C-alpha cells in the first residue's frame, strides 16, 4: 500500500467525558521529538501511554487520537461506548476508552479518553503504529515541525521560532481539526484541512476543483485510508497560491462525488507530500500557520511514465492501480497482475510512497521488458501522459 491518507472526524452518540487536560512543561521548547517519515510519508515517533512505550503517528487531520486494538489491550484500555468515524475510504467502527496517563515530549495528560479502531490500513497491520495522535492532544499548543531535520516539538501558543509566510489557521467549527485556505485558478478555496496523516500533497473535493475552471484532470491514482481504497483523479498545476507564498508544479488529487472532504464539509486537505518541503508552525490558538521553504520546497512531483502503481510483495510487484490514459492503460494492464522480473532481473526491493519504482518513472521512449509471474512477458514503452 502507498500514499496512505488518514483523517477521521470522530462522532459517537455518547463518549466518555474529556476529563484530561494536556499540560505543557516549562522546558517544552527544548524537547525535540525525533521522527522518521514512513514509506507512506507519515511522521512516526515514540511516546508513552499508561506508562508503556508506543509507536505513534502525528495526524493533525484527526479530531481525536486513536489506539490500535492490540495496543489498547496491552495497556489495559477497556473498550466502552461504540461509535463510528468518518474516514477516507468510508466510515469505520470505533470504541471509546478512558486513559490514565499520556506523555509526548513536554506534553502530559492525566485521564481523558481515546478512541480504539482497527489500524490495519496503515499498511502492515497494527504493528505499523500503536497510536494516531490527533487534535484533541495537539490543540493546546503550537506545533513546530522541522521536516529537514526530522524532528518536531510542542510550544506554548504565540511563539514565533522562525520566519516564514503567514497563513490563517483555525480550529474547524465543532471539532479539533485545523483548517486554512488556498487559491487555485484565481479562486479562493476554504476550509482546507491541514492533515499530517495524509501522505499526498493536496487533495480537493470535486466541487472545489470544478470551481477553479481548470478542466478535466489528466489521469488517476489510488490511496488507502482507514475506510479502504480510494481512486482519485490527478492533475499537476503550475502554481498553488497561499497568502505570501506561491508553490510551483503541485500534484492535486480530486476526490469523486461524496468523498471525504465533501462528507466533512471541507474544500480539501494539504498533506505531508506538500508540507515536507517546508518548516511548518501550526498555531491555531494564535490563528496562524507559518511555512518556511526547506530543502525540498522546489522539488518537482514524481511523475509516472508507465502508469503502473505498484505494491511490493516479497519477490514480486503487484499492480494496485492502472493510471488512466497511460502506457499501461493502452497496453491492457489490469489491477492485480503481478510482475516477477524487470528487464530480466529480479524486481526492486522497495516502492515509493506514491507506488512508483525507479524504472516506472524512467525516461520517455524507454522500452521495459516486464516478466509477469505467470511466465508471460510484455513490453511497456514509457511516455509522458500528464
N, C-alpha and C positions, 0 to 999 in steps of 0.2 A: 504493500500500500504506500501511497505517496501523497504529497500535497494535502496533508490532513487538515481539515477545517473543523475546529471545535468552537462551539459557543452554545450556551444554554440560557434560556430565560425560565428560571425555576418558578413553578407555581403549584401550590397544593391547597386543597380546601382547608386544611389545618396544618400548622407547623409548630414545632417546639418553640417556646419563647426565646428570642435572641437576647439572652441574659449576659453573654460575654461581651466585654468591651475591650478592643485592642488597645494596648499601651505601648508607646514608643519610648525606648530607652534614651537617656540623655546623650549617649555616645553613638547613636544610631548612624550618624553620618560617616563614622569610621568603620562601620561594619559592612563592608562589601561582601556580597554573596557571589562566589564564582559559579558559572553555569556553562553548560555545553549546549550547542544547538543540535538537536536531534536531526535525523535524516528527513524529518517532516518539518524542519525549520521551527521547532519549538524550544522554548527556554526550559531546560531541565536542570534541577539543583537539589540540594539536600536540606532537610529541615526536620523537626520532630513534632509528633502528635501523641499526646498521652504518654510522653516520656520515651517513645520509640522512634528511632531514625526512620525517615521516609524519603522516598524519591518523589519529587513534585514537579509539576509543570505550571509555569506562570501564565495564567489565562485571563486577561482583562476583559475578554468578551463574555465571561460568565458572571452572572449576578450573584451566585453563591458557590462556595467551594464544595468539592466532591471527593469522596473516597471510594476506592475500588472495594467490592465486596470482600475480597480475600484479605486486604489490609485492614478493613474495618473489623473483621472477625479477629484478626491477630492482636488488635489493641483493645478489644473488649467493647467496641461500639455496638449498641443494641438497636437494630432497626425498629423504627416506630411507625409513625403516620406515613401512609403511602401517598404518592402524588405522581405527577407527570411533569416532564420538562420539554419545552421546545428546543430542538437541536437541529443542526444542519443534517439533512437527510431524513428528518421526521421526528416524531415525539418519542421520548424514552421514559421508562418507568424509573422512579426514584423512591427511596425511603429516607426519612429524616432520623437523625440520631443526635443525642447530646454528647458533647465532648467535655473532657476535663481540663486539658492544658494543651496549648499550641504555641510553638516558638519558631519564628522565622527571623534570623539575624537579630536586629534590635527590636523586633515586634513580638509581643507576647499577648496571649489571651487566655483567661481562665473562664471556663464554662462556655456557653454558646452552643451552636448547632452546626451540623454538616450534613450534606446530602450523601447518600450512597447510591451509586449507579454502576452499571457494567461499563468498564473502560476498555473492553477488548478491541474496540475500533481504533484505539491508539496505534495498532499495528504491532503484533507480537504478544497480545494478551495483557492481562493486568500487570505483569512484571515490568512493562514499559514505564509505568508510573503508578505510584500508590495514591497520589493526590493531585487534583487540579485546584489551584489557588485562584479564587475569583475576587470580585469587587467587594464582597462582604468583609474581607480582611484588609484589602488594599485601600479602600475609600477613606480611611482615616488619615492618609499620609500622601506625600508626593513620592512618586516612583521614578528613580533615575536609572536608566538602562544604557550602559556603555557597551554596545554590540562589538566594537572593535577589540575591546579588552576582555570581552566575555565575562562581564560582571554587572550586578545591579545592586542598588541599596534603597532603603526607605528613609525618607527625610520628613521633618516637620513641614506642613504646608506653608508656602510663602518663600521657601528658599529658591535662589537662582544660582545653581552651581556652575553654570556655563552660559555662554551667549548663543542665541540661535533665532530662527524665525519663530514668531509667537503666533499661535493659532488659538481660537477659542476652544474650550473644553468644559464640559459639564456632565453631571450625572443625569442619565436619562430619567424621565419622569416616572416615578413609581418603582425604580429599581436601582441596582448598583452599577449598571453598565455605563461606560464613559463614551460620549459622543462629541464629534467635531463637525466640520463641513469642508467641502472642496468644490472647485469649479472645473467643469469639463465641457468643451464645446460652447463656452460662453454662458453656461447655466450653472447656478449655484445649487449644489445638492446637499441636503441635510435632512435628518441627522445621519451622520456616518459613524458607525461604531469603531472604536479602536480595539482591535482584537489580537492580542499577542499569542493566542492559541491557534490562530489561523495561519497556516504556512504559505498561503498565496499572497500576492501583492495587494491588489484592490479588487473587490467584488461588488457589483451593483445589482440592485433589483431591476427587473425587466422594465418597469415603468420609468425608473430613473435614467436608465440608458436611453430609452426612447426619447425622453425629454431633451437629450443633448443633440438630437438630429444627426448623429454621426453615421447612421446607416447600419447595414447588416454586418455583424461580426463575421470574420473570415473562416473560423474553424471552431473546434470543440475540445474540451478536456474533461477529466473526471477527477473528483476529490472524494475523500471519505470523512464523514462526520460521525458523531456518536449514533446518529439515527440511520446510518447506511450510506451507500454511494450516491453521488450527485453529479450528473452531467451538466456542464455549463458551456455556453458559447464563449469564445475568446477573441479579443482584439488587442493589438498593440497601438496605443495612442501616442502621438508625438509629444504631447505636453499635458501634464496634470497640474493645475494651479491651486495653491493654497495661499492664504494671506502672507505675503512676504517671501514666498518660495514657489519656484516652478520646477517640477521634475520632468525629465525627458524620457521618452520611449518607455512607457509603463504598460505592463500587461494588465488588462482589465478582464475579469470574468463576469459574465452576465447570467444571472440565475433565470430559470424558467418561471413561468407564471406560478404564483403561490409558493415561491421559495422562502427560505428562512428570513431574509430581510423583509419581505412583504408581510409574513406572518407576525413579525415582531415590531412592525411599524417603523422600520428604518429604511433609508435610501441605499444602504450598503455598508461595507466594512473595509477597514485598512488592516492588513495582516503583517506578519513578520517578514514576508517576502519583500515588502516595501520598507518597513521600519528598520531592518537590519543595515540599511545604507546610512543610518543616522545615529547620532547620540540623541536619546529621547528622554524628555522630562514630562511626566504626566501628573498634573496637579489640579484635579477637578475642583477642590475647595477654593483654590485661587483663580479658577476659571481659565487656565492656560495649559497649552501643550507646546513645548519647545522642541524644535528639530534643528540639529546642527549637523551638516554633512560630514559623513565619515569616509572611510577608505573605499566603501562600495557604493557610494551615492551615485556615481556616474556609470556604474557597471550596466551594460545593456542586458535586457532579459534574455534568458536562454531560449532559443527558438529551435523547435524540431524541424529537421529537413526530411524526416522519414514518415512522420505521422503515427509512429508506434509509441504508445505509453506503456511501460513495462514494469513488472514486479519481479524481483529476484527470488527464485525458489531453489536454493541449493545449487544444483548443476544445470539449471535451466532458467530461461526468461519466459514469463507468462504475459501474454498480451492482455492488458487491463482495459485498454480503450484504443480505438482506431479513430484518429482525428479526421474530421470532415474535410473534404477537398484536398486530401494529402496523397502522396505517392502510395502509401499503404492502402488508402481507401480505394483508389483507382485500380490497385493491384489485387483487390479481392481479399485482403487480410480480414480476419474475424477475431472478435474478442474471445479469449480462452485458448487460442492456439499457443503452442509452446515452441521455443527456439532452443536448440541444444548446441549449435555451432554458428560462429560468425566468421566468414571467410576462412573456413576450415579449422578454426581454433575454438577452444572452449569458451563459453560465454563469460563476460566480465563478472567480477565478484561483487559488484555493487551497482546500485541505481540511484540517481539523484533524487532530491525532494520532489522534482517535477515528473518523475517516472522516466527520465531520459538517461541514456548512456552516451559515452563519447562518440561512438560511431553513429548514433541516431540523430546527432546534431552536426554531422560531418559536412564537408564541402559539397555544394550542389554539383551534380553531374557524376559524383562517385557512384559506382555500381557495387552494392553489397550482395554477397552470396550468403544467404541465411539458410542454415540447415534446420529443418523442423524435427522435433523429437519423434515423429512418426517415420523418419527416414527420408522424406522428400526434401527437395531443395528449391528455393525461389530466389530470383534476382530482384533487388529493390533499388531503383535509381533515385538518389536523393535530389531534392529540389526545394527552392523557397516556395511556400504556398500561403504565408500570412505575414 
